[in-house]
């Protein structure tokens, strides 16, 4: 794994936009800003939706890896993880 470990979350940035924050950066400690959205349209619903989608990426990757690793046999467990990742991306968690 080459990316910053999850979970990630969306937080209001000090510059008026949104940050995607990893609370645990492994041995490097946390929290850590993974990405920021501070352009001219930084407060839009679309920008917030984009940040939520990015923040859910580690959980989505983990869910897809788990389903593939099970050969599709453990669909119920994988489906629960996938539903949780989708809810996070949609701002329902």
N, C-alpha and C positions, 0 to 999 in steps of 0.2 A: 504494500500500500504506500503510495507516494504522496497522497493528499493529507491535509490536516485531519486528524480523527474527529468524528462527530461525537455527540450531537452538536449541531449548529443551531443558532436561533437568530431572529431578526430583532434588532434593537435600534432605537432612535439614536442617530449620531449627534455629536456635539456641534456639528457643522450644519445641522438642519435637515439631513437626509436620513438614510438608513444604513446600518452596518450589519453584516452577517458575522456573528461572533461564535467562536468555538470556546466553550467554557473549560475544556480540558485539552491541553496540547501535549499530552503525554508527559515525558520527562522534562519538557520545557516549561511546564506550568501553564496557567491560564488566568483570565480569559485572553483571547487573541482575536483580533479583527481579521477575518479571512478575506472579506471584500467590503467595499463601500459603494454606495450609490448617492452621489452628491452633485449630479448635473443640474441643468436648468429646470428640469421637470421632476425633481427628486421627491416631491410630496404627492405625486399622482397615485391613483389606485393601481395603475399598471406597474409603476415602479415598485410599489409595495408587493404586488403579486409576484413580480420577478424575483424580489428578495426572498419571499416565502418559498418559492420553487427552488432557488439556489440553496437555501437553508435546509431543505428536505432531502437534498441530493445524497448525503451519506446514508440516510435510512433507506432511500430507494435502492441504492447500490447494494446495501446489505440484504434487503429483501429479495432482490433479483438473484443475487449470488446464492442465497439459501434455497430458493426454489430450484435453481439449476443443479445445485449440489445434491439435492434429494432425488434428482431424476424425475421430478414432478410427482413423486409419491407422497410427499408431505405437503400437499397443496393447502390444507386447512391452516396449518401454522404459517406458511408463507403468505397466504391470503390475508391473515390478520395483520402481519407486519406491513404488507403492501397497503392495506386500508389505512393503517396508522400514518404511513408516510404520505399518502395522498391527502389525508385530512390535514396534516401539517402543512403541506404545500398549498392547500386551499384556505389556510387560516382558521381551521375548525378545531385545532388541538390546543 
